[in-house]
Amino acid sequence: MTTRSATQPFVHVKDSGIHGKGLFASRAIPADTLILTIEGRPTKRDGTYVIWSEGEDGDPEGLVITNDARYVNHSLSPNAAFFDLELWSLKAIRKGAEVTHHYGPDWDGIE
């Protein structure tokens, strides 16, 4: 797998045709590349930009996303996926394309 250069980010935020703001490729992103890592702060409250996972003790743990990862929009045909807190490209993504992720089978939103 490829790693990203900290001095040349792969993505930027701009208006999206899918929903609100989105994450877009600033340059071509090869397949199997780490695009970014979620950064955030712990929370016990649900809300906008909060993701949930199961803690080691089995209790839910919330994280308010504080970086650009919060702008990844949903797609039924995603070009990227989160693995734990890392967003990886599933295939080559051309410069200017929106970076998308499938939120999962429980997502009732539209593409």
Protein Blocks (a to p, Z undefined) as FASTA:
>chain_A
ZZddfklcfbdcdddfkbocadddfbdcdehiafbdcdddddfbdcehiacdddfkopac
ddddfbfklmpccdfbdcbdcehjbccdfbdcdehiacdddebjklcbdZZ
